[in-house]
């Protein structure tokens, strides 16, 4: 079909070609799209960031980056993801356990040091890394900055309206329900966004290059930015916290679990309660403990 169009187009005189291209451009410009009525999706968000103390030049530079854009898919994924439908069984197969055992051996020195320093079982740390990112091999491909900025931008009524129209085309959702969800999610995302910006500024990282999950979690341990600021640890003691580094990721998990009550020799019931604070899912907790048992067994 494309070749046929090109064949006829080449036979149109040059003046007419330009006229036709102009008509096509005008038609495409008027085509329905997420930004048809929103040319600056982060306008209100930038003003809020500046009002809350972020340097105006930093904010403008951040959102002037061509890699930074609103992402409707991120919003849509929140309505497609269901915890109960996740296949946690794939993490307890013989193949998965063999990979986790190999990880324990490869990073034995680091994990032993973390276990000694924080008192958290290295098999639990490994189990969490296995479930979160397949031991660091799948950290997520979505831009963390785009994800959190998009969700935070839902505080703007016009943005909410545009996103509801876009999302509801593929995922049926009541307008009132979407409105309530968007308002709540935007407040949460704004806190995570400000923490993310603070973290990247502190560690001198390029925020637009960092990728993570559709929910904004990042690194091998999949920490949310607020958790990074509150609990992340410098595992290799190089003066920086890089959650994409195995030592820092392992230490951060251990530091988090210790903060919420993990102690050497902790019984299974208490261990489950602590792990639940890492991910509030009973499916998740049961899987982590099962992996730990299999690794020890």
C-alpha positions in Angstrom: 0.0 0.0 0.0 2.8 2.4 0.9 4.7 1.7 -2.3 1.5 2.3 -4.4 1.0 5.7 -2.7 4.6 6.6 -3.3 4.2 5.7 -7.0 1.4 8.1 -7.5 2.9 10.8 -5.3 6.0 10.9 -7.6 3.8 11.6 -10.5 2.3 14.8 -9.0 3.9 18.1 -10.1 6.2 19.6 -7.5 4.0 22.7 -6.7 1.0 20.4 -6.1 3.2 18.1 -3.9 3.9 20.9 -1.5 0.2 21.8 -1.4 -0.8 18.2 -0.7 1.9 17.9 2.0 0.5 21.0 3.7 -3.0 19.5 3.7 -1.7 16.3 5.2 0.2 18.1 7.9 -2.8 20.1 8.8 -4.9 16.9 9.0 -2.3 15.2 11.2 -2.1 18.2 13.5 -5.8 18.0 14.1 -5.8 14.2 14.7 -7.0 13.2 18.2 -4.1 12.6 20.6 -3.3 13.0 24.3 -1.7 16.4 23.8 -4.2 17.8 21.3 -5.4 20.2 23.9 -2.5 20.1 26.3 0.7 21.4 24.7 2.6 21.7 28.1 1.6 18.7 30.3 4.1 19.7 33.0 3.4 23.4 33.2 1.5 23.3 36.5 3.9 20.7 37.9 6.9 22.9 37.2 5.3 25.9 39.0 4.6 23.7 42.0 8.2 22.4 42.1 9.6 26.0 42.0 7.1 27.2 44.6 8.2 24.3 46.8 11.8 25.5 46.7 13.5 23.8 43.7 15.8 26.0 41.7 13.9 27.4 38.7 16.8 26.8 36.3 17.1 23.2 37.5 13.4 22.7 36.9 13.4 24.3 33.5 16.5 22.3 32.5 14.9 19.1 33.7 11.7 19.5 31.8 13.4 21.1 28.8 15.1 17.7 28.1 13.5 16.1 25.0 13.6 12.8 26.7 11.1 14.0 29.3 7.5 13.6 28.3 4.1 12.6 29.6 3.4 8.8 29.4 -0.1 7.6 29.1 1.0 4.0 29.2 2.2 4.4 32.7 -1.3 5.5 33.9 -2.9 2.6 31.9 -0.7 0.0 33.5 -2.0 0.9 37.0 -5.4 -0.4 35.9 -4.1 -3.6 34.3 -1.8 -4.7 37.0 -3.3 -7.1 39.6 -1.2 -8.5 42.4 -3.2 -11.7 42.7 -2.5 -12.5 39.0 1.2 -12.3 39.2 3.0 -15.6 38.7 5.1 -15.9 41.9 5.5 -19.6 41.2 8.2 -18.9 38.6 10.5 -17.7 41.4 10.5 -21.1 43.2 11.2 -23.4 40.3 14.4 -25.5 40.4 15.9 -23.2 37.6 15.2 -20.0 39.6 16.6 -21.5 42.8 19.8 -22.6 40.9 20.2 -19.0 39.7 19.7 -17.6 43.2 22.3 -20.1 44.5 24.7 -19.1 41.9 24.1 -15.4 42.8 24.9 -16.3 46.5 28.2 -17.7 45.5 29.1 -15.0 43.0 28.4 -12.2 45.6 29.4 -14.3 48.6 31.9 -11.8 50.0 29.5 -8.8 49.7 26.5 -10.7 51.1 28.4 -12.1 54.0 29.6 -8.6 54.9 26.0 -7.2 54.7 24.7 -10.1 56.8 27.3 -9.5 59.4 26.8 -5.7 59.4 23.0 -5.7 59.6 22.1 -9.1 61.0 19.8 -9.9 58.0 19.9 -13.3 56.4 21.7 -13.2 53.1 19.2 -15.8 51.7 16.3 -13.4 52.3 18.2 -10.5 50.6 18.9 -12.8 47.6 15.2 -13.9 47.6 14.1 -10.3 47.4 16.5 -9.5 44.6 15.3 -12.5 42.7 11.6 -11.5 42.9 12.2 -7.8 42.4 14.5 -7.8 39.4 15.6 -11.4 38.6 18.8 -10.7 40.5 19.5 -7.4 38.8 18.9 -8.5 35.2 15.5 -6.8 34.8 15.3 -3.4 36.5 12.6 -1.9 34.3 12.7 0.1 31.1 10.3 3.0 31.9 11.8 6.4 32.6 11.4 7.0 36.3 11.3 10.8 35.8 8.6 10.5 33.1 6.5 8.0 35.2 6.5 10.1 38.4 6.1 13.4 36.5 3.1 12.1 34.6 1.4 10.8 37.7 2.2 14.0 39.7 0.8 16.1 36.8 -2.6 14.5 37.3 -3.2 17.1 40.0 -4.1 19.4 37.2 -7.8 19.0 36.1 -7.1 19.5 32.4 -4.4 16.8 32.6 -6.8 14.4 34.4 -9.4 15.0 31.8 -7.0 14.3 28.9 -5.7 11.1 30.5 -9.1 9.8 31.4 -10.1 10.1 27.7 -6.9 8.4 26.6 -6.9 5.6 29.2 -10.6 4.8 29.0 -10.3 4.0 25.3 -8.5 0.8 26.2 -9.3 0.2 29.9 -12.9 1.0 30.7 -13.0 3.0 33.9 -15.7 5.2 35.4 -14.9 8.9 35.3 -15.6 9.5 38.9 -13.5 6.5 40.0 -10.6 7.7 37.8 -10.9 11.2 39.2 -10.6 9.9 42.8 -7.7 7.7 41.9 -5.9 10.4 40.0 -6.1 12.9 42.8 -4.8 10.5 45.4 -2.1 9.1 43.1 -0.9 12.6 42.1 -0.2 13.5 45.7 1.7 10.3 46.3 3.7 10.7 43.0 4.6 14.3 43.8 6.3 13.2 47.0 8.1 10.5 45.2 9.1 12.9 42.4 10.6 15.5 44.7 12.5 12.7 46.5 13.8 11.4 43.1 15.0 14.9 42.1 16.7 15.3 45.4 18.4 12.0 45.1 19.7 12.5 41.6 20.9 16.0 42.5 22.7 14.6 45.6 24.4 11.8 43.7 25.0 13.9 40.6 23.0 11.5 38.4 21.2 12.2 35.1 17.5 11.9 36.1 16.3 11.4 32.5 18.5 8.4 32.0 17.3 6.4 35.0 14.7 3.7 34.3 12.6 1.5 36.6 9.2 0.0 37.0 5.8 1.4 35.8 5.2 2.5 39.4 8.5 4.4 39.8 10.6 1.9 41.7 14.2 1.8 40.6 17.4 -0.1 41.0 18.2 -3.7 41.7 16.2 -3.6 44.9 13.4 -1.6 43.4 13.2 1.2 46.0 10.8 4.1 45.7 12.7 7.4 45.9 11.3 8.3 49.3 12.7 5.0 50.6 16.0 5.7 49.0 16.3 9.0 51.0 15.1 7.3 54.2 16.7 3.8 54.1 19.2 3.3 51.3 22.7 2.4 52.3 26.2 2.7 50.9 27.1 -1.0 50.8 30.5 -0.7 49.2 31.4 2.4 51.2 32.5 4.5 48.2 30.7 7.6 49.5 27.8 7.2 47.1 24.5 5.4 47.0 23.9 3.7 43.7 20.9 1.3 43.8 22.1 -0.2 40.5 25.2 -1.5 42.3 24.8 -4.9 43.9 26.5 -4.0 47.2 24.4 -0.9 47.7 21.2 -2.7 46.8 21.9 -5.6 49.2 22.9 -3.3 52.0 19.8 -1.1 51.4 17.5 -4.1 51.6 19.2 -5.2 54.8 19.0 -1.7 56.3 15.4 -1.5 55.4 14.5 -4.8 57.0 16.5 -4.1 60.1 14.8 -0.8 60.5 11.4 -2.5 60.5 12.4 -5.1 63.1 14.5 -7.8 61.6 16.8 -9.4 64.1 19.2 -12.4 63.9 17.3 -15.6 64.7 13.9 -13.9 64.0 11.0 -16.5 63.9 9.0 -17.1 60.7 5.9 -15.2 61.9 7.9 -12.1 62.8 10.0 -12.4 59.6 6.8 -12.4 57.6 5.6 -9.2 59.2 8.9 -7.4 58.5 9.0 -8.6 54.8 5.4 -7.4 54.5 6.7 -3.9 55.2 8.9 -4.2 52.1 6.0 -5.3 49.9 2.5 -5.3 51.3 1.4 -8.5 49.6 0.9 -11.9 51.3 1.8 -13.6 48.0 5.1 -11.7 48.0 5.9 -12.5 51.6 5.1 -16.2 51.2 7.3 -16.4 48.1 10.3 -14.7 49.7 10.1 -17.1 52.7 9.8 -20.1 50.4 12.8 -19.1 48.4 14.8 -18.6 51.6 13.8 -22.1 52.7 14.8 -23.6 49.3 18.1 -21.8 49.3 18.9 -23.1 52.8 17.6 -26.6 52.1 
